[in-house]
């Protein structure tokens, strides 16, 4: 039984809009008609195989800031219908139409130079803006690298797939710039731009939009895996605020594409909606970080099959275990790690063990265990933890590192183990 709809990888550059018509003609011959076209994928509905002709026109009065059903667009589509073209769908400035293959509908564009002008003003600039945006993101990319990047599927996907994404977008920007220079030469000679072939347009779709699509799919899968393995940790790392921002801007775009009647209205909606989202995101972030998302970890003891070390193995004074927390984890490059925390009460008030000024009779002991797939990655984690402790967590303290004894190496099943002491005059942790 044939499916009623199907999604296919689309990925065409907007500059290759003429080649889209050839692709739609091939799909119609196979029994599929376009229903919706996006940046990466397109939705087709089933039909009988047909001989249809298609045209994709550049309509300058829609775009990303104007509703797809604004009065000018409706009037334009009515005019196209009177010329023999049936409207299918639209995506920003691009309008998709079909007509029976044996008929001879009136061409929608009779002035090739005006069409080229619309292409250069409405399609070229958004392509260049995306190139500039990716270039700015690349400037801050090295800051993403710290030891915590290695601990989650999501951050590993970002660290290792983002270069592929960035290279494809950089190549896309270079292509757009050369396209602009080529267009200027043709216009200077009084010639129209040549029509791109379907084969070359498909190659550009896979080269320029394939890696971003792969990046997006991998990120979604990684987020699902992380949420399943350790939802509390992922929430604390700030995933929810990012989801909130992405969803909010998605709703804003949805509202603009259905309600905005002009570019001016769209610009106002962007500024007003952006301010509301900014204010709401601050409150949302405070709400998320104020939640005790680790409460579900209370009274979870360290399992016997994990490399273990408890506070009683390190300290000689007697203590009473109040509670403990255990959070396991996993990533593609760290085969096993966990965070374990114990809180002890000191029964004798005269003992001088100070953790914080407000909690002189309790000790919090924590372990972060990492089992990396390669020694180099393990070394990066150890160095990253030391830098994090000194720079962010306890910048006012000093640090000393002591190697573990051979029996402790055997206990932990590790090549190297170091004990870190934080110190300050009059205070030892």
Order of alpha helices (4+ residues) and beta strands (2+ residues): beta-alpha-beta-beta-beta-alpha-beta-beta-alpha-alpha-alpha-alpha-alpha-alpha-alpha-beta-beta-beta-alpha-beta-alpha-beta-beta
